[in-house]
Amino acid sequence: DRTVFVNNLPFSTTQKDLHGIFDPYGNIVDIRLIVDSVGKPKGYGYVEYTTEEEAKSALILNRTTLHGRKIIVASCKSGKEAVVNVI
């Protein structure tokens, strides 16, 4: 899949923050930070690349630090039966 799952994000994380970290690994199509019904960040999101190879190259960011927190970066299977493969 062309999308990576990013977890354990500081609640202050912005799309700009993620773009800066993930951009060196390929052409980003979309960044989705997940929020609850009142707009409060839930601490995870998705980064979609143009190709599956770009997404795979971004997996090197797993367990790197962002604003003092170790983030989890994993490949993400899309579709009805979405599964996150944590490395």
PDB file of N, CA, C and O in Angstrom:
ATOM      1  N   ASP A   1       0.838  -1.189   0.000  1.00  0.00           N
ATOM      2  CA  ASP A   1       0.000   0.000   0.000  1.00  0.00           C
ATOM      3  C   ASP A   1       0.876   1.243   0.000  1.00  0.00           C
ATOM      4  O   ASP A   1       2.039   1.194   0.403  1.00  0.00           O
ATOM      5  N   ARG A   2       0.325   2.332  -0.444  1.00  0.00           N
ATOM      6  CA  ARG A   2       1.055   3.600  -0.546  1.00  0.00           C
ATOM      7  C   ARG A   2       0.931   4.450   0.717  1.00  0.00           C
ATOM      8  O   ARG A   2       1.409   5.584   0.746  1.00  0.00           O
ATOM      9  N   THR A   3       0.301   3.920   1.752  1.00  0.00           N
ATOM     10  CA  THR A   3       0.028   4.691   2.962  1.00  0.00           C
ATOM     11  C   THR A   3       0.737   4.091   4.167  1.00  0.00           C
ATOM     12  O   THR A   3       0.788   2.873   4.334  1.00  0.00           O
ATOM     13  N   VAL A   4       1.288   4.979   5.012  1.00  0.00           N
ATOM     14  CA  VAL A   4       1.847   4.532   6.285  1.00  0.00           C
ATOM     15  C   VAL A   4       0.991   5.073   7.424  1.00  0.00           C
ATOM     16  O   VAL A   4       0.440   6.171   7.345  1.00  0.00           O
ATOM     17  N   PHE A   5       0.894   4.281   8.475  1.00  0.00           N
ATOM     18  CA  PHE A   5       0.174   4.625   9.690  1.00  0.00           C
ATOM     19  C   PHE A   5       1.198   5.216  10.653  1.00  0.00           C
ATOM     20  O   PHE A   5       2.288   4.669  10.820  1.00  0.00           O
ATOM     21  N   VAL A   6       0.846   6.333  11.283  1.00  0.00           N
ATOM     22  CA  VAL A   6       1.752   6.992  12.231  1.00  0.00           C
ATOM     23  C   VAL A   6       1.019   7.126  13.553  1.00  0.00           C
ATOM     24  O   VAL A   6      -0.053   7.728  13.618  1.00  0.00           O
ATOM     25  N   ASN A   7       1.604   6.559  14.618  1.00  0.00           N
ATOM     26  CA  ASN A   7       0.943   6.528  15.926  1.00  0.00           C
ATOM     27  C   ASN A   7       1.864   7.134  16.992  1.00  0.00           C
ATOM     28  O   ASN A   7       3.056   7.342  16.764  1.00  0.00           O
ATOM     29  N   ASN A   8       1.286   7.406  18.141  1.00  0.00           N
ATOM     30  CA  ASN A   8       1.976   7.978  19.299  1.00  0.00           C
ATOM     31  C   ASN A   8       2.456   9.405  19.017  1.00  0.00           C
ATOM     32  O   ASN A   8       3.486   9.840  19.533  1.00  0.00           O
ATOM     33  N   LEU A   9       1.700  10.114  18.200  1.00  0.00           N
ATOM     34  CA  LEU A   9       2.040  11.499  17.876  1.00  0.00           C
ATOM     35  C   LEU A   9       1.701  12.425  19.042  1.00  0.00           C
ATOM     36  O   LEU A   9       0.675  12.242  19.696  1.00  0.00           O
ATOM     37  N   PRO A  10       2.549  13.412  19.307  1.00  0.00           N
ATOM     38  CA  PRO A  10       2.162  14.437  20.279  1.00  0.00           C
ATOM     39  C   PRO A  10       0.885  15.129  19.779  1.00  0.00           C
ATOM     40  O   PRO A  10       0.723  15.324  18.575  1.00  0.00           O
ATOM     41  N   PHE A  11       0.003  15.489  20.669  1.00  0.00           N
ATOM     42  CA  PHE A  11      -1.263  16.097  20.267  1.00  0.00           C
ATOM     43  C   PHE A  11      -1.066  17.443  19.567  1.00  0.00           C
ATOM     44  O   PHE A  11      -1.966  17.928  18.881  1.00  0.00           O
ATOM     45  N   SER A  12       0.101  18.038  19.741  1.00  0.00           N
ATOM     46  CA  SER A  12       0.392  19.322  19.098  1.00  0.00           C
ATOM     47  C   SER A  12       0.885  19.169  17.656  1.00  0.00           C
ATOM     48  O   SER A  12       1.122  20.172  16.984  1.00  0.00           O
ATOM     49  N   THR A  13       1.043  17.943  17.172  1.00  0.00           N
ATOM     50  CA  THR A  13       1.566  17.696  15.830  1.00  0.00           C
ATOM     51  C   THR A  13       0.648  18.269  14.758  1.00  0.00           C
ATOM     52  O   THR A  13      -0.573  18.122  14.815  1.00  0.00           O
ATOM     53  N   THR A  14       1.265  18.925  13.781  1.00  0.00           N
ATOM     54  CA  THR A  14       0.512  19.492  12.665  1.00  0.00           C
ATOM     55  C   THR A  14       0.836  18.737  11.378  1.00  0.00           C
ATOM     56  O   THR A  14       1.788  17.959  11.326  1.00  0.00           O
ATOM     57  N   GLN A  15       0.035  18.975  10.343  1.00  0.00           N
ATOM     58  CA  GLN A  15       0.328  18.390   9.043  1.00  0.00           C
ATOM     59  C   GLN A  15       1.678  18.887   8.540  1.00  0.00           C
ATOM     60  O   GLN A  15       2.419  18.138   7.903  1.00  0.00           O
ATOM     61  N   LYS A  16       1.996  20.137   8.820  1.00  0.00           N
ATOM     62  CA  LYS A  16       3.280  20.711   8.412  1.00  0.00           C
ATOM     63  C   LYS A  16       4.439  19.948   9.063  1.00  0.00           C
ATOM     64  O   LYS A  16       5.449  19.673   8.414  1.00  0.00           O
ATOM     65  N   ASP A  17       4.287  19.606  10.355  1.00  0.00           N
ATOM     66  CA  ASP A  17       5.308  18.818  11.059  1.00  0.00           C
ATOM     67  C   ASP A  17       5.544  17.490  10.343  1.00  0.00           C
ATOM     68  O   ASP A  17       6.683  17.117  10.065  1.00  0.00           O
ATOM     69  N   LEU A  18       4.458  16.786  10.051  1.00  0.00           N
ATOM     70  CA  LEU A  18       4.575  15.480   9.407  1.00  0.00           C
ATOM     71  C   LEU A  18       5.139  15.614   7.997  1.00  0.00           C
ATOM     72  O   LEU A  18       5.935  14.781   7.564  1.00  0.00           O
ATOM     73  N   HIS A  19       4.734  16.647   7.289  1.00  0.00           N
ATOM     74  CA  HIS A  19       5.250  16.848   5.936  1.00  0.00           C
ATOM     75  C   HIS A  19       6.770  17.022   5.981  1.00  0.00           C
ATOM     76  O   HIS A  19       7.486  16.464   5.150  1.00  0.00           O
ATOM     77  N   GLY A  20       7.250  17.788   6.938  1.00  0.00           N
ATOM     78  CA  GLY A  20       8.681  18.018   7.058  1.00  0.00           C
ATOM     79  C   GLY A  20       9.475  16.753   7.341  1.00  0.00           C
ATOM     80  O   GLY A  20      10.597  16.601   6.859  1.00  0.00           O
ATOM     81  N   ILE A  21       8.906  15.856   8.109  1.00  0.00           N
ATOM     82  CA  ILE A  21       9.581  14.604   8.468  1.00  0.00           C
ATOM     83  C   ILE A  21       9.497  13.574   7.351  1.00  0.00           C
ATOM     84  O   ILE A  21      10.480  12.894   7.056  1.00  0.00           O
ATOM     85  N   PHE A  22       8.323  13.454   6.728  1.00  0.00           N
ATOM     86  CA  PHE A  22       8.087  12.386   5.758  1.00  0.00           C
ATOM     87  C   PHE A  22       8.426  12.762   4.319  1.00  0.00           C
ATOM     88  O   PHE A  22       8.578  11.874   3.481  1.00  0.00           O
ATOM     89  N   ASP A  23       8.546  14.043   4.012  1.00  0.00           N
ATOM     90  CA  ASP A  23       8.805  14.489   2.645  1.00  0.00           C
ATOM     91  C   ASP A  23      10.093  13.934   2.025  1.00  0.00           C
ATOM     92  O   ASP A  23      10.097  13.625   0.834  1.00  0.00           O
ATOM     93  N   PRO A  24      11.179  13.797   2.782  1.00  0.00           N
ATOM     94  CA  PRO A  24      12.405  13.288   2.168  1.00  0.00           C
ATOM     95  C   PRO A  24      12.295  11.864   1.590  1.00  0.00           C
ATOM     96  O   PRO A  24      13.160  11.439   0.824  1.00  0.00           O
ATOM     97  N   TYR A  25      11.251  11.143   1.951  1.00  0.00           N
ATOM     98  CA  TYR A  25      11.117   9.742   1.528  1.00  0.00           C
ATOM     99  C   TYR A  25      10.250   9.554   0.286  1.00  0.00           C
ATOM    100  O   TYR A  25      10.091   8.431  -0.193  1.00  0.00           O
ATOM    101  N   GLY A  26       9.688  10.644  -0.238  1.00  0.00           N
ATOM    102  CA  GLY A  26       8.911  10.525  -1.458  1.00  0.00           C
ATOM    103  C   GLY A  26       7.899  11.641  -1.620  1.00  0.00           C
ATOM    104  O   GLY A  26       7.815  12.557  -0.802  1.00  0.00           O
ATOM    105  N   ASN A  27       7.129  11.541  -2.702  1.00  0.00           N
ATOM    106  CA  ASN A  27       6.105  12.532  -3.014  1.00  0.00           C
ATOM    107  C   ASN A  27       4.840  12.246  -2.201  1.00  0.00           C
ATOM    108  O   ASN A  27       4.183  11.225  -2.405  1.00  0.00           O
ATOM    109  N   ILE A  28       4.505  13.145  -1.289  1.00  0.00           N
ATOM    110  CA  ILE A  28       3.335  12.960  -0.425  1.00  0.00           C
ATOM    111  C   ILE A  28       2.074  13.405  -1.158  1.00  0.00           C
ATOM    112  O   ILE A  28       2.000  14.511  -1.695  1.00  0.00           O
ATOM    113  N   VAL A  29       1.080  12.510  -1.165  1.00  0.00           N
ATOM    114  CA  VAL A  29      -0.213  12.795  -1.788  1.00  0.00           C
ATOM    115  C   VAL A  29      -1.166  13.413  -0.768  1.00  0.00           C
ATOM    116  O   VAL A  29      -1.906  14.346  -1.083  1.00  0.00           O
ATOM    117  N   ASP A  30      -1.142  12.876   0.479  1.00  0.00           N
ATOM    118  CA  ASP A  30      -2.097  13.323   1.494  1.00  0.00           C
ATOM    119  C   ASP A  30      -1.559  13.012   2.880  1.00  0.00           C
ATOM    120  O   ASP A  30      -0.870  12.012   3.079  1.00  0.00           O
ATOM    121  N   ILE A  31      -1.880  13.878   3.838  1.00  0.00           N
ATOM    122  CA  ILE A  31      -1.591  13.645   5.252  1.00  0.00           C
ATOM    123  C   ILE A  31      -2.901  13.810   5.993  1.00  0.00           C
ATOM    124  O   ILE A  31      -3.567  14.838   5.877  1.00  0.00           O
ATOM    125  N   ARG A  32      -3.273  12.781   6.765  1.00  0.00           N
ATOM    126  CA  ARG A  32      -4.514  12.818   7.524  1.00  0.00           C
ATOM    127  C   ARG A  32      -4.224  12.639   9.013  1.00  0.00           C
ATOM    128  O   ARG A  32      -3.796  11.567   9.440  1.00  0.00           O
ATOM    129  N   LEU A  33      -4.456  13.682   9.796  1.00  0.00           N
ATOM    130  CA  LEU A  33      -4.366  13.590  11.250  1.00  0.00           C
ATOM    131  C   LEU A  33      -5.777  13.336  11.773  1.00  0.00           C
ATOM    132  O   LEU A  33      -6.706  14.071  11.438  1.00  0.00           O
ATOM    133  N   ILE A  34      -5.936  12.311  12.582  1.00  0.00           N
ATOM    134  CA  ILE A  34      -7.262  11.918  13.048  1.00  0.00           C
ATOM    135  C   ILE A  34      -7.635  12.707  14.303  1.00  0.00           C
ATOM    136  O   ILE A  34      -6.848  12.829  15.241  1.00  0.00           O
ATOM    137  N   VAL A  35      -8.867  13.240  14.290  1.00  0.00           N
ATOM    138  CA  VAL A  35      -9.391  14.010  15.416  1.00  0.00           C
ATOM    139  C   VAL A  35     -10.733  13.423  15.850  1.00  0.00           C
ATOM    140  O   VAL A  35     -11.387  12.711  15.088  1.00  0.00           O
ATOM    141  N   ASP A  36     -11.133  13.731  17.083  1.00  0.00           N
ATOM    142  CA  ASP A  36     -12.433  13.253  17.556  1.00  0.00           C
ATOM    143  C   ASP A  36     -13.551  14.182  17.076  1.00  0.00           C
ATOM    144  O   ASP A  36     -13.315  15.082  16.270  1.00  0.00           O
ATOM    145  N   SER A  37     -14.758  13.959  17.575  1.00  0.00           N
ATOM    146  CA  SER A  37     -15.929  14.705  17.096  1.00  0.00           C
ATOM    147  C   SER A  37     -15.885  16.201  17.395  1.00  0.00           C
ATOM    148  O   SER A  37     -16.604  16.981  16.771  1.00  0.00           O
ATOM    149  N   VAL A  38     -15.039  16.604  18.350  1.00  0.00           N
ATOM    150  CA  VAL A  38     -14.928  18.033  18.663  1.00  0.00           C
ATOM    151  C   VAL A  38     -13.615  18.630  18.137  1.00  0.00           C
ATOM    152  O   VAL A  38     -13.275  19.769  18.456  1.00  0.00           O
ATOM    153  N   GLY A  39     -12.891  17.861  17.341  1.00  0.00           N
ATOM    154  CA  GLY A  39     -11.674  18.363  16.725  1.00  0.00           C
ATOM    155  C   GLY A  39     -10.402  18.166  17.526  1.00  0.00           C
ATOM    156  O   GLY A  39      -9.349  18.676  17.144  1.00  0.00           O
ATOM    157  N   LYS A  40     -10.481  17.426  18.643  1.00  0.00           N
ATOM    158  CA  LYS A  40      -9.295  17.173  19.471  1.00  0.00           C
ATOM    159  C   LYS A  40      -8.467  16.047  18.844  1.00  0.00           C
ATOM    160  O   LYS A  40      -9.013  14.994  18.516  1.00  0.00           O
ATOM    161  N   PRO A  41      -7.163  16.258  18.675  1.00  0.00           N
ATOM    162  CA  PRO A  41      -6.308  15.236  18.064  1.00  0.00           C
ATOM    163  C   PRO A  41      -6.315  13.935  18.856  1.00  0.00           C
ATOM    164  O   PRO A  41      -6.357  13.943  20.087  1.00  0.00           O
ATOM    165  N   LYS A  42      -6.273  12.819  18.136  1.00  0.00           N
ATOM    166  CA  LYS A  42      -6.263  11.501  18.765  1.00  0.00           C
ATOM    167  C   LYS A  42      -4.867  10.890  18.840  1.00  0.00           C
ATOM    168  O   LYS A  42      -4.696   9.808  19.401  1.00  0.00           O
ATOM    169  N   GLY A  43      -3.855  11.581  18.273  1.00  0.00           N
ATOM    170  CA  GLY A  43      -2.483  11.116  18.395  1.00  0.00           C
ATOM    171  C   GLY A  43      -2.034  10.133  17.324  1.00  0.00           C
ATOM    172  O   GLY A  43      -1.017   9.458  17.481  1.00  0.00           O
ATOM    173  N   TYR A  44      -2.793  10.052  16.232  1.00  0.00           N
ATOM    174  CA  TYR A  44      -2.350   9.202  15.132  1.00  0.00           C
ATOM    175  C   TYR A  44      -2.851   9.755  13.811  1.00  0.00           C
ATOM    176  O   TYR A  44      -3.707  10.639  13.766  1.00  0.00           O
ATOM    177  N   GLY A  45      -2.293   9.209  12.733  1.00  0.00           N
ATOM    178  CA  GLY A  45      -2.683   9.681  11.418  1.00  0.00           C
ATOM    179  C   GLY A  45      -2.101   8.809  10.319  1.00  0.00           C
ATOM    180  O   GLY A  45      -1.549   7.739  10.578  1.00  0.00           O
ATOM    181  N   TYR A  46      -2.235   9.282   9.098  1.00  0.00           N
ATOM    182  CA  TYR A  46      -1.803   8.535   7.919  1.00  0.00           C
ATOM    183  C   TYR A  46      -1.074   9.463   6.965  1.00  0.00           C
ATOM    184  O   TYR A  46      -1.447  10.625   6.800  1.00  0.00           O
ATOM    185  N   VAL A  47      -0.019   8.932   6.333  1.00  0.00           N
ATOM    186  CA  VAL A  47       0.706   9.663   5.304  1.00  0.00           C
ATOM    187  C   VAL A  47       0.643   8.816   4.039  1.00  0.00           C
ATOM    188  O   VAL A  47       1.082   7.666   4.028  1.00  0.00           O
ATOM    189  N   GLU A  48       0.095   9.393   2.978  1.00  0.00           N
ATOM    190  CA  GLU A  48      -0.045   8.669   1.709  1.00  0.00           C
ATOM    191  C   GLU A  48       0.967   9.198   0.706  1.00  0.00           C
ATOM    192  O   GLU A  48       1.110  10.405   0.513  1.00  0.00           O
ATOM    193  N   TYR A  49       1.668   8.258   0.071  1.00  0.00           N
ATOM    194  CA  TYR A  49       2.674   8.576  -0.944  1.00  0.00           C
ATOM    195  C   TYR A  49       2.160   8.222  -2.333  1.00  0.00           C
ATOM    196  O   TYR A  49       1.109   7.599  -2.479  1.00  0.00           O
ATOM    197  N   THR A  50       2.912   8.626  -3.347  1.00  0.00           N
ATOM    198  CA  THR A  50       2.571   8.312  -4.729  1.00  0.00           C
ATOM    199  C   THR A  50       2.763   6.833  -5.028  1.00  0.00           C
ATOM    200  O   THR A  50       1.974   6.236  -5.760  1.00  0.00           O
ATOM    201  N   THR A  51       3.823   6.235  -4.456  1.00  0.00           N
ATOM    202  CA  THR A  51       4.114   4.828  -4.745  1.00  0.00           C
ATOM    203  C   THR A  51       4.281   4.018  -3.462  1.00  0.00           C
ATOM    204  O   THR A  51       4.537   4.562  -2.388  1.00  0.00           O
ATOM    205  N   GLU A  52       4.129   2.718  -3.604  1.00  0.00           N
ATOM    206  CA  GLU A  52       4.332   1.809  -2.481  1.00  0.00           C
ATOM    207  C   GLU A  52       5.796   1.823  -2.035  1.00  0.00           C
ATOM    208  O   GLU A  52       6.083   1.701  -0.844  1.00  0.00           O
ATOM    209  N   GLU A  53       6.710   1.969  -2.975  1.00  0.00           N
ATOM    210  CA  GLU A  53       8.138   2.003  -2.655  1.00  0.00           C
ATOM    211  C   GLU A  53       8.477   3.195  -1.771  1.00  0.00           C
ATOM    212  O   GLU A  53       9.278   3.075  -0.845  1.00  0.00           O
ATOM    213  N   GLU A  54       7.871   4.345  -2.054  1.00  0.00           N
ATOM    214  CA  GLU A  54       8.098   5.531  -1.224  1.00  0.00           C
ATOM    215  C   GLU A  54       7.589   5.291   0.189  1.00  0.00           C
ATOM    216  O   GLU A  54       8.258   5.635   1.163  1.00  0.00           O
ATOM    217  N   ALA A  55       6.407   4.702   0.300  1.00  0.00           N
ATOM    218  CA  ALA A  55       5.841   4.409   1.621  1.00  0.00           C
ATOM    219  C   ALA A  55       6.750   3.457   2.396  1.00  0.00           C
ATOM    220  O   ALA A  55       6.983   3.646   3.589  1.00  0.00           O
ATOM    221  N   LYS A  56       7.255   2.444   1.720  1.00  0.00           N
ATOM    222  CA  LYS A  56       8.154   1.488   2.384  1.00  0.00           C
ATOM    223  C   LYS A  56       9.424   2.169   2.864  1.00  0.00           C
ATOM    224  O   LYS A  56       9.937   1.841   3.933  1.00  0.00           O
ATOM    225  N   SER A  57       9.938   3.116   2.083  1.00  0.00           N
ATOM    226  CA  SER A  57      11.170   3.795   2.493  1.00  0.00           C
ATOM    227  C   SER A  57      10.949   4.651   3.744  1.00  0.00           C
ATOM    228  O   SER A  57      11.885   4.868   4.513  1.00  0.00           O
ATOM    229  N   ALA A  58       9.724   5.139   3.954  1.00  0.00           N
ATOM    230  CA  ALA A  58       9.417   5.962   5.131  1.00  0.00           C
ATOM    231  C   ALA A  58       9.349   5.151   6.414  1.00  0.00           C
ATOM    232  O   ALA A  58       9.362   5.723   7.504  1.00  0.00           O
ATOM    233  N   LEU A  59       9.277   3.829   6.307  1.00  0.00           N
ATOM    234  CA  LEU A  59       9.199   2.978   7.501  1.00  0.00           C
ATOM    235  C   LEU A  59      10.450   3.098   8.365  1.00  0.00           C
ATOM    236  O   LEU A  59      10.431   2.724   9.538  1.00  0.00           O
ATOM    237  N   ILE A  60      11.532   3.615   7.798  1.00  0.00           N
ATOM    238  CA  ILE A  60      12.763   3.819   8.570  1.00  0.00           C
ATOM    239  C   ILE A  60      12.537   4.807   9.719  1.00  0.00           C
ATOM    240  O   ILE A  60      13.321   4.848  10.668  1.00  0.00           O
ATOM    241  N   LEU A  61      11.474   5.596   9.632  1.00  0.00           N
ATOM    242  CA  LEU A  61      11.167   6.576  10.678  1.00  0.00           C
ATOM    243  C   LEU A  61      10.547   5.945  11.928  1.00  0.00           C
ATOM    244  O   LEU A  61      10.354   6.628  12.933  1.00  0.00           O
ATOM    245  N   ASN A  62      10.236   4.650  11.872  1.00  0.00           N
ATOM    246  CA  ASN A  62       9.660   3.970  13.035  1.00  0.00           C
ATOM    247  C   ASN A  62      10.572   4.141  14.251  1.00  0.00           C
ATOM    248  O   ASN A  62      11.783   3.928  14.178  1.00  0.00           O
ATOM    249  N   ARG A  63       9.964   4.525  15.354  1.00  0.00           N
ATOM    250  CA  ARG A  63      10.632   4.721  16.647  1.00  0.00           C
ATOM    251  C   ARG A  63      11.592   5.913  16.680  1.00  0.00           C
ATOM    252  O   ARG A  63      12.477   5.984  17.533  1.00  0.00           O
ATOM    253  N   THR A  64      11.408   6.850  15.738  1.00  0.00           N
ATOM    254  CA  THR A  64      12.171   8.096  15.828  1.00  0.00           C
ATOM    255  C   THR A  64      11.411   9.057  16.738  1.00  0.00           C
ATOM    256  O   THR A  64      10.244   8.828  17.053  1.00  0.00           O
ATOM    257  N   THR A  65      12.065  10.112  17.150  1.00  0.00           N
ATOM    258  CA  THR A  65      11.466  11.034  18.118  1.00  0.00           C
ATOM    259  C   THR A  65      10.901  12.276  17.426  1.00  0.00           C
ATOM    260  O   THR A  65      11.551  12.886  16.577  1.00  0.00           O
ATOM    261  N   LEU A  66       9.679  12.631  17.813  1.00  0.00           N
ATOM    262  CA  LEU A  66       9.018  13.847  17.342  1.00  0.00           C
ATOM    263  C   LEU A  66       8.505  14.597  18.560  1.00  0.00           C
ATOM    264  O   LEU A  66       7.655  14.087  19.290  1.00  0.00           O
ATOM    265  N   HIS A  67       9.004  15.782  18.783  1.00  0.00           N
ATOM    266  CA  HIS A  67       8.604  16.606  19.942  1.00  0.00           C
ATOM    267  C   HIS A  67       8.666  15.806  21.245  1.00  0.00           C
ATOM    268  O   HIS A  67       7.766  15.889  22.081  1.00  0.00           O
ATOM    269  N   GLY A  68       9.739  15.031  21.405  1.00  0.00           N
ATOM    270  CA  GLY A  68       9.958  14.302  22.649  1.00  0.00           C
ATOM    271  C   GLY A  68       9.258  12.957  22.769  1.00  0.00           C
ATOM    272  O   GLY A  68       9.363  12.307  23.809  1.00  0.00           O
ATOM    273  N   ARG A  69       8.545  12.522  21.730  1.00  0.00           N
ATOM    274  CA  ARG A  69       7.847  11.229  21.784  1.00  0.00           C
ATOM    275  C   ARG A  69       8.337  10.320  20.674  1.00  0.00           C
ATOM    276  O   ARG A  69       8.556  10.766  19.547  1.00  0.00           O
ATOM    277  N   LYS A  70       8.509   9.035  20.996  1.00  0.00           N
ATOM    278  CA  LYS A  70       8.879   8.069  19.967  1.00  0.00           C
ATOM    279  C   LYS A  70       7.632   7.704  19.180  1.00  0.00           C
ATOM    280  O   LYS A  70       6.666   7.177  19.732  1.00  0.00           O
ATOM    281  N   ILE A  71       7.664   7.990  17.883  1.00  0.00           N
ATOM    282  CA  ILE A  71       6.507   7.702  17.042  1.00  0.00           C
ATOM    283  C   ILE A  71       6.612   6.291  16.461  1.00  0.00           C
ATOM    284  O   ILE A  71       7.704   5.750  16.290  1.00  0.00           O
ATOM    285  N   ILE A  72       5.466   5.722  16.169  1.00  0.00           N
ATOM    286  CA  ILE A  72       5.380   4.413  15.527  1.00  0.00           C
ATOM    287  C   ILE A  72       4.979   4.657  14.076  1.00  0.00           C
ATOM    288  O   ILE A  72       3.985   5.331  13.807  1.00  0.00           O
ATOM    289  N   VAL A  73       5.748   4.112  13.151  1.00  0.00           N
ATOM    290  CA  VAL A  73       5.451   4.217  11.725  1.00  0.00           C
ATOM    291  C   VAL A  73       5.358   2.798  11.193  1.00  0.00           C
ATOM    292  O   VAL A  73       6.302   2.018  11.317  1.00  0.00           O
ATOM    293  N   ALA A  74       4.218   2.465  10.599  1.00  0.00           N
ATOM    294  CA  ALA A  74       3.986   1.107  10.124  1.00  0.00           C
ATOM    295  C   ALA A  74       3.286   1.118   8.779  1.00  0.00           C
ATOM    296  O   ALA A  74       2.590   2.072   8.432  1.00  0.00           O
ATOM    297  N   SER A  75       3.482   0.035   8.019  1.00  0.00           N
ATOM    298  CA  SER A  75       2.771  -0.066   6.746  1.00  0.00           C
ATOM    299  C   SER A  75       1.303  -0.262   7.052  1.00  0.00           C
ATOM    300  O   SER A  75       0.939  -0.788   8.104  1.00  0.00           O
ATOM    301  N   CYS A  76       0.471   0.159   6.134  1.00  0.00           N
ATOM    302  CA  CYS A  76      -0.966   0.132   6.358  1.00  0.00           C
ATOM    303  C   CYS A  76      -1.651  -0.509   5.168  1.00  0.00           C
ATOM    304  O   CYS A  76      -1.446  -0.090   4.029  1.00  0.00           O
ATOM    305  N   LYS A  77      -2.463  -1.523   5.425  1.00  0.00           N
ATOM    306  CA  LYS A  77      -3.250  -2.152   4.366  1.00  0.00           C
ATOM    307  C   LYS A  77      -4.584  -1.422   4.313  1.00  0.00           C
ATOM    308  O   LYS A  77      -5.203  -1.171   5.347  1.00  0.00           O
ATOM    309  N   SER A  78      -5.025  -1.083   3.109  1.00  0.00           N
ATOM    310  CA  SER A  78      -6.297  -0.363   2.974  1.00  0.00           C
ATOM    311  C   SER A  78      -7.421  -1.331   2.645  1.00  0.00           C
ATOM    312  O   SER A  78      -7.194  -2.509   2.369  1.00  0.00           O
ATOM    313  N   GLY A  79      -8.620  -0.812   2.681  1.00  0.00           N
ATOM    314  CA  GLY A  79      -9.782  -1.612   2.351  1.00  0.00           C
ATOM    315  C   GLY A  79     -10.635  -1.889   3.570  1.00  0.00           C
ATOM    316  O   GLY A  79     -10.381  -1.376   4.659  1.00  0.00           O
ATOM    317  N   LYS A  80     -11.657  -2.714   3.366  1.00  0.00           N
ATOM    318  CA  LYS A  80     -12.610  -3.014   4.418  1.00  0.00           C
ATOM    319  C   LYS A  80     -11.947  -3.667   5.629  1.00  0.00           C
ATOM    320  O   LYS A  80     -12.314  -3.399   6.773  1.00  0.00           O
ATOM    321  N   GLU A  81     -10.985  -4.512   5.363  1.00  0.00           N
ATOM    322  CA  GLU A  81     -10.318  -5.233   6.448  1.00  0.00           C
ATOM    323  C   GLU A  81      -8.933  -4.655   6.671  1.00  0.00           C
ATOM    324  O   GLU A  81      -7.927  -5.357   6.565  1.00  0.00           O
ATOM    325  N   ALA A  82      -8.891  -3.369   6.982  1.00  0.00           N
ATOM    326  CA  ALA A  82      -7.626  -2.678   7.160  1.00  0.00           C
ATOM    327  C   ALA A  82      -6.848  -3.291   8.310  1.00  0.00           C
ATOM    328  O   ALA A  82      -7.396  -3.557   9.379  1.00  0.00           O
ATOM    329  N   VAL A  83      -5.583  -3.506   8.078  1.00  0.00           N
ATOM    330  CA  VAL A  83      -4.704  -4.088   9.079  1.00  0.00           C
ATOM    331  C   VAL A  83      -3.450  -3.243   9.131  1.00  0.00           C
ATOM    332  O   VAL A  83      -2.904  -2.851   8.100  1.00  0.00           O
ATOM    333  N   VAL A  84      -3.001  -2.968  10.342  1.00  0.00           N
ATOM    334  CA  VAL A  84      -1.761  -2.231  10.506  1.00  0.00           C
ATOM    335  C   VAL A  84      -0.681  -3.240  10.847  1.00  0.00           C
ATOM    336  O   VAL A  84      -0.827  -4.027  11.782  1.00  0.00           O
ATOM    337  N   ASN A  85       0.398  -3.215  10.088  1.00  0.00           N
ATOM    338  CA  ASN A  85       1.519  -4.117  10.324  1.00  0.00           C
ATOM    339  C   ASN A  85       2.603  -3.357  11.047  1.00  0.00           C
ATOM    340  O   ASN A  85       3.345  -2.601  10.421  1.00  0.00           O
ATOM    341  N   VAL A  86       2.716  -3.536  12.355  1.00  0.00           N
ATOM    342  CA  VAL A  86       3.732  -2.847  13.143  1.00  0.00           C
ATOM    343  C   VAL A  86       5.031  -3.615  13.016  1.00  0.00           C
ATOM    344  O   VAL A  86       5.071  -4.836  13.165  1.00  0.00           O
ATOM    345  N   ILE A  87       6.076  -2.887  12.742  1.00  0.00           N
ATOM    346  CA  ILE A  87       7.403  -3.507  12.552  1.00  0.00           C
ATOM    347  C   ILE A  87       8.029  -3.783  13.891  1.00  0.00           C
ATOM    348  O   ILE A  87       9.144  -4.301  13.956  1.00  0.00           O
TER     349      ILE A  87
END
